[in-house]
Amino acid sequence: MAEGRGNQIVYLRELRPGERVLARIEEYRATDADHRFALENIQTGMRIYGDHPITRLTFWSRRMGYLPEASIRLRIDAGRTVEWQTRYKFFVKSKQAP
């Protein structure tokens, strides 16, 4: 139903109701800089920014939506707290003149 092509996930056909795509993304480095990426389709997109390195990245999609799930590793000693932040920015692309 979909395949990876370089830095793209390409759908081979439109998903039918009830179908989904679930893929583990392997092509990234575990650095803070790699926790900044974008996903786009024809009309919309999202940019994701995190302040900890990604330890696992999974892409999930249904017919009308998609979502990256970025996991991070935290070490929290007893009695301590740790803070982290992941921001999502959603956008609609401008229509281009024909």
C-alpha positions in Angstrom: 0.0 0.0 0.0 3.0 2.3 0.7 6.7 2.2 0.4 9.7 4.2 1.4 11.6 6.2 -1.3 14.6 8.0 0.2 13.1 10.6 2.6 9.5 10.0 1.3 6.7 7.6 2.1 4.8 7.1 -1.1 1.3 5.6 -1.2 0.9 3.1 -4.1 -2.8 3.6 -4.0 -5.5 5.3 -1.9 -6.1 3.5 1.3 -9.5 2.0 1.6 -11.7 2.5 4.7 -10.3 0.4 7.6 -6.8 0.0 6.0 -3.7 1.4 7.7 0.0 1.8 7.2 2.4 1.2 10.1 6.1 1.5 9.5 9.2 1.8 11.6 11.5 4.5 10.2 15.2 3.5 10.4 16.9 6.3 8.5 17.7 8.8 11.3 20.5 9.6 13.7 19.9 9.7 17.4 20.8 13.4 17.8 18.7 16.4 19.0 19.0 17.8 15.4 17.1 14.8 14.0 14.2 15.5 16.3 13.2 18.2 13.8 11.4 17.1 10.7 8.3 17.7 8.6 5.6 15.6 7.0 3.5 16.9 4.1 0.8 15.7 1.8 -0.6 17.6 -1.2 -2.6 20.1 0.9 -1.3 20.1 4.5 1.6 19.3 6.7 3.2 19.3 10.1 6.6 20.2 11.5 7.8 18.5 14.6 10.5 19.8 17.0 11.8 18.0 20.1 14.5 18.7 22.5 15.7 15.0 23.1 17.2 12.5 20.6 14.7 10.1 19.0 15.2 6.5 20.0 12.5 5.1 17.8 10.4 6.6 15.0 7.1 5.0 13.8 4.9 6.3 11.0 1.1 5.5 11.3 -1.5 6.3 8.8 -5.2 5.7 8.0 -7.1 6.8 5.1 -7.8 10.4 6.3 -4.8 11.1 8.5 -1.2 10.3 9.4 1.0 10.7 12.4 4.7 10.2 13.3 5.3 8.8 16.7 8.8 9.7 18.0 10.0 7.9 21.1 12.7 9.3 23.4 14.6 7.7 26.2 14.6 9.3 29.6 16.6 8.5 32.7 14.9 9.6 35.8 16.5 8.9 39.2 14.2 8.3 42.2 12.9 11.6 43.6 14.0 13.6 40.6 12.0 15.2 37.8 12.9 15.5 34.1 11.3 17.8 31.6 11.1 17.5 27.8 9.2 19.2 25.1 7.9 18.2 21.7 6.1 20.9 19.6 3.9 20.3 16.6 3.2 23.0 14.0 0.4 22.3 11.5 0.0 24.2 8.3 -2.1 24.4 5.1 -0.2 24.9 1.9 -0.9 27.9 -0.3 -2.8 27.2 -3.5 -0.7 27.6 -6.5 -1.9 29.2 -9.7 -2.6 26.7 -12.5 
